[in-house]
């Protein structure tokens, strides 16, 4: 029997797991996908929000502020990228200025520092590429950007190194009370625990409503994005917001820590909680709305489009803590924006409640995080020469767009919580993240993965399940070869 079972391997679940791993507890994390960070945590704006937008007194406001203050230290400890680039909420009409003043006052009520209104002259001095209608802005000096998938993977890895059991490809089909604990049903059997943590993202309402009479509903809200090549990394320094709407913070333009530029998101309530396709209408809307902020959008330099799902709860706030009618059942539900920013605060808050309930003792031998080697693309010439001398695989570039070497791809597979899919390699080593989006490097990555994992290339997937990249081998599609292969398989049955 486990002390704690966590459902969900996004940034919230992994952050909670990492904080609980500081204690003498038997912990398991259940994730339905083939890797952690396969849901909302991998497809969002990657913004560390300052905290001026949340309603004062809300859980969102409290955890946003605390999370923002913790974020830099967490990223430094884990080795995850983070940059405090500031953010700007831009007014494009004089009549929008009262709205900026309202945001300023809300931010001050929330305890946010580094907020002030700036006029057009200062705004254009900061961001000369803004559209001609930009006339004033709210500057948030504590706004930042991060890499959400690296952060999530690093948190999960740190938890793993400190004894947390992580079960991938393990969807939870049903939860129920069992004596003084809980039973989580999976296709591989049941998991019994004293405490159950619900960090299931858009599916958190399903988990909660099987246990608690205090029901809530989560609506999947799809946000689509466009990404621009790193040739335009210097187009904007700050994250550029337009005035927020009831559906969210609007279409933004932001640099990323990887030096690409993101435009989006849209905000569309849909029925399917796992539907992340992009649409022509959605991408067209991004272009139309973002053009107000950046009239000279380089449309020929888009390298990809993607979509993510936000867990919009009918409570209009995060649901955080122990359910009043189910002792030992803890929710981290309805975690939409600013959930990424709030993750450190949410994790610390829930970990404190759970360890207090279980009277858990803190470990003396808490192991440090796994820190990958410095990326080859960021090394100096002398560092590159030393790396190649130590390991010749550093001398073989596999992904030319991102300058990712064979050594780094192998390291992404061999590391704790290593990659087993193409997307897993991409998120750990950046191979396939660049201009060609894997068009040139995918065959070589497949070959390396096949040899390292001892799996045929046609069995390797993009993101688990049925997402195989290859339909088969040439032998499978040759009439003669197919017969030979079938004969060999049949002969093998009789050996």
N, C-alpha and C positions, 0 to 999 in steps of 0.2 A: 504494500500500500504506500502510495506517495503522500508526502506532506502537502504538496501543492501541485496541481495540474493547471497549466496555462493553455487556453485555447486561442491560437492565433500567433503567427510568426511574422507580424509586421513590426514596425518600429516600436509600437506600444508594448506588445507582448514580449519582444526581445529586450526592451529596456527594463521591464518588470523582472524578467528572468535574470538579467545581469545583476540587478540590485538584490534580489533574493539570494543569489548565489554567494553573497558575502556571509551567509549564515549556514549553520549546520542543519540543512534541510534536504530532504529527498524531493527533487523537483523534476517534472517532465513538461516539455512544451510540445503541443500537438499542432502541426501545420499541414493543411490539406494539399498544398502544392509540392512541387519537387525541390523547392528551395525556399528559404526565408525571403521576405521582401518581394513577393510575387503579386501583391495586390496594390492597394492604395499607396503604400509606402514607396513603391518604385516609380509611380507615375503621378507626379504632382509638381508644384511650382518650385520646390526646393528652397522656399523662403523661410528665414528665421524672422518672424514678425515681431515688431516692436511692442505691440499691445495696445494701440490706440483705438482699435475698432470694436473690441468686445464690449458687451454691455457691462457697466460697472456693477460689481457685486456678484457677477456670474462666476461659475467654475472656470469658464473659458478665460475670463479676464485674470483671475488669480493664477491659474497655471501657465498662461501665456507669459505673464510678467516674470514669474519664478523661472520658467523654462528658458526664457531669453537670457536671464542672468547666469544660468548654469551652462548654457550651450557651449561657449568657447572652451571652458575647462573640460567638459566631456569630450569634445572633439580633439583637444590637445592630448588628453590622456590616451585616447583610442588611436590617435594618428589619422583621424578622419578629416577631410578638407573642410575648411570653414573660412569665410571672409566677411568682415563687417563692412559692407559696401554702402550702407545707408539706404533709405527708401524715401520716395517722394510721392505724395498724393497730389496730382496736378489738376488745377482748375483751368478749364479752357473757355470759360465765360465769366465775366465779372460777377454775375448773379450766383456763381457757385462758391464765392468766397465765404458766405455764412456757413455753408456746409463744411468747409475747411476749419472754420472756427469751432464748429460743433465737435469735429473730430479731435481738435486740439484739446478742448475742455474735457472730452471723454477720456482722452489719453492721460491727462493730468489727474483726473479722478481715479484712474486705474493705477497711478503711481509711476507712469512711464517718464523717464528723464530724456533729455536731449531732443525735445520737441519744440519746434518754432515755425512760424509762418515766414515765408520768404517771398520777396517781390519778383517781378519779371526779370529785372536786371540780374539779380543773383541767380535766379533759376537758369537763365540762358548762359551765364558764366559757368555754371555747373554742368549743364547738359545742352550743349549747342545744337544737337541734332533733334531736339524736340520740335513739334509742329508749330507753325506760326501763331496759332490761337492760344497757346499756353501763356497764361498771364500771372499765375501765382501758384504756390504749392505749400503743402505741409511737409516739412523736413523731419524725418525720424532718424536720428543719428545712431540709434541702437539696432536698426534693421540690418539683416545680414543674409547670406546665402550659404548653402551647404550641399553635401552630396547625400541625399537620403538613403540610397541603397548601400553605399559604403558604410554609413553610420549604422544601419540596421544589421548588416552582415558582421560588422565589428562588434556590436553589442552581443549578437548571438554567439559569435566565436568566443568572446570573453566569458559568457555564461557557460558555454561548453567546457572551456578549460578549467572552470571552477565547479564542475560536477553536474551541471544541468544536462539531462537527457533530452535530446532534440529528435523527435520523430517526424520525418518528412513523409509526404504522400500518405498522410493519415487524417482523412476528414472525420470530423465528429458528426455522427448521424443522429444521436439522441443523448440527452443528459437527464439524469434522475437523481433523487435523493437515495442514499443507501445508509441505513443506520445513522451513524454520526458523521457521515461524509457524503461523497458524491460518486456516481458512476457515469463515465463518459464512454459511450459506445462508438466503436470504430470498426471498419471492415476486418481488422485484424484481432478483434476482441475488445474487451472492456478495460478501462483504466479507472482504478479506484483511488480516491484522494480524500484527505481531510478537508482541504480547501480547494475551491474551484475559482479560477480567474477567467472572466469572459473578456477577451481582447480580440473578438472575432470579426472586427470591422463591420462591413455592411451586413453581415450575418449575425451580428450580436443580438439583435432583437429576437431571432429564432431561439438562440440559447437561453436568453433571459426568460422569455415567455413560456418555456417548458418548465421553469422552476418557480418563478415568482408570480404572484397575483398583481404586482405593480407592473403592468405590461406597458410597452412602448413600441413604436413603429419606426423603422428606418427606411427612408426612401433613397434608392441609389440615384445620385446626381452625377451625371457624366460630364467631365471636363475634357475638351480636346485642346491639343497644343500643336504648334509648329516650332521646329528648331532650325536655327540658322547656323551656317558654318562659322568656325572660329576665326575666319578672316575678318569678321565684324565684331570681334571681342571687345574692341574699344569704343563701339558706337555709343554705349551708355555706361556710366560708372555705377549709378544707383539703380535700384529696382523702381520702375516707373509704374505707378498705379493711376488709374482714372478714378473718378468718384465712385464709391461703392454703391451697390444696388441691393434690394432685398434678397436677391439670389446669391450674393457673394461679393467679393472684393473687385469684381469686374475683370476685364481683359488687361493684363499687365505685359510689360516688356522687361525682361531681366537678364543680365549676364549670369552665367553659371560659373562655378568654381573650376569647371573644365574648359572655360573660355568660349563656349558656344553661347548663343542667345536664344531665349525661349519667348514665344508669344502665346498668350492664352491666359486662362482657359475660358471655354464656353461654360454654360451651366444649364444642363437639360435634365429634368427629372424623367427617369425611364423605369421600366418594369423589371427588366432582367438585371439582377445584382452582379452579374459577371460579364456584362456586355461592354467590351472596351474597343469596339470598332470606331474608326474615324469616319466622318461623313463629309460629303462635298459641301453641304449646307453649313456644317459647323466650321469647317476650315475657311469657307468664304466669309463667314461672320467674323472670325478672328482677323482676317485681312482688312475688312471694312472698318471694324472698330479700332484696331491697333493703328490704322493709318492716321487717325487723329493725333496720336502721340508721335508717330514716326512716318511722315509722308513718304520718305525715301526708302521704304522697306525693300531690301534687295531680294525680290521674289525668285530670282534665278539661283539664289544661294541657300534655299531650303534643303536640308539633308534628310529630314524625316518628319513624320507626324505621328502623334501617339495620343492615347486617351487614358484617363484614369477615372475611378469611381470614388466619389465622396459619400460618406455615411451620414446623410442628413436626417437628424432625429426630430420627431414631432415635439420634443421638449425644448428645442432651440437652445440646447446647452449640452455640455458633456455630462454623462451620467457616470459618476465616479464614486466608488466605495462599496461598502457591504450593503446588500439588499436588506431592507428593514424586516422583511418577513422570511428571509432564508439565511440564517446565520452560517457564516463560512463561505458564502457565495459573493464574490466581488466583481463588480462591473467596471470596465473601462470602455464605455459604449458611447455611440454618437460622436466619435472622435473625428470630426471634420476639421477644416482650418479653424484655428491655428494648432492643430493637433501635433504636427511635427515639432513645432517650437516647444509645445507644452510637454513633450514626451519625457524629458528628464524630471520635471516636477511631478507628473503623473506617476512615474515609476517610484520615486522616493516616497510619495504620499501613500501609495498602496502597499509598498514594501513595509513601511512603518506600521500600518494597520495589521498586516498579515503576520509579521514577526511578533508583534505584541500579542495577537490572539494565540499564536502557537508557542509563545514564550521561548522563541528561538535564540540561540547563542551565536554571537558573531565569531567567525573563523579568525584564527591567528595567521593562517597560511593562505591568505587570499592571493591567487596568482595574478601577475600582471597581464595586460592584454597582449595578444599576438599583433606584432607590428611588421607588416610586409616591408621588403627592401624598398629603397627609394626607386620610383619609376625611372626607367632608362631615359625616357623623354625629358626628364627634369635633371638628369645628371650633367655635370660638367664634363669636358673632354677627358680630363685626367681620371674622373670617377668612372667614365665609360671604359677607358683602357684598363683600369684596375679590375672592373667587373668582368670583362672579357678574359683577362688573364686568369682570373679565379675560376670562371665557368665559361667555356667557349660558346655555350648556347646563347649568351648575351650578344654574341656577334652575329646572330642570325635573326634579322628582322622578319617577323611574320605579318604583322599589321603595319603597313607603311603609313597609312593615314595618321595613326596615333603613335607610331614608333614603338610598338610593343614587340618584345623579343620572345624567342622560343623559351628562354629561361623563365620569363615572367608568366607565360601561359602554363608551363609545367608547374611553377610555384602556385598558381591559382588553383590547380587541381590537387596538388599534394598538401596544401596547407590544411590546418584544422578547419572543418566544415568546408571542404574543398568543392570546387565546381564539378558537377556531373552533367551539365547541359551547356549548350552554346551560350545561352543567356547568362548562365552562371559564370562562365569565363569572361564574358563581356563586362559584367558588373564588378568582377574582381580585378581584371587586368586591362580593361578598356579595349580589348581587341574586338573590332567590329563596330566601334562607336563613332568612327569618323565619316569622312565624306562619302566613301563608297558603301558604308553600312554593311561591311562584310562581303562585298561583291568579289573581292580578290583574295581575302585571307581565309574565308570560311573553309575551303578544301584543306588547307594546311592545318587549320585548327582541328578539323575533324580527324585528320590523320594523327595528330599529336594526342588527342583525346582517346582515340581508338587504341593506340599503343599503350598509353599510360593507364587507362581503365580496363584494358583487355576486353574491349567490347567491339563487335564489328561496326564499321562506320555507319552502315544503314540502320543500326539500332540506336544511334545517338539522336537525341531530340533537341529541339530549340528551347523548349521550356517544360519538358515532361509530357506525360500522357501520350496522345497520338500525334504530337507535333514533330514527327520525324522529318529530317531534312532531305534524306535520300529515299527514293522509292524502292531501291534494291541495287544489286550489283549487275554489271553487264551480263554475267553468266545467267542471272535470273531472267533476263529479257532476250536471251538467245534461244531459239528452238532446240538446238543441240545442247547448249549449256544447261538449259532448264532440265532436260532429261537426265543429263549427267548428275546435276545437283540433286534431283529427286532420287536417283538411284543410290547416290552416296548416303542420303538421309535414310532411305529404306534399309540399306546395308547396315547402317549404324544401329538400327533397331534390333538387328539379329545378332550383333556381335556379342 
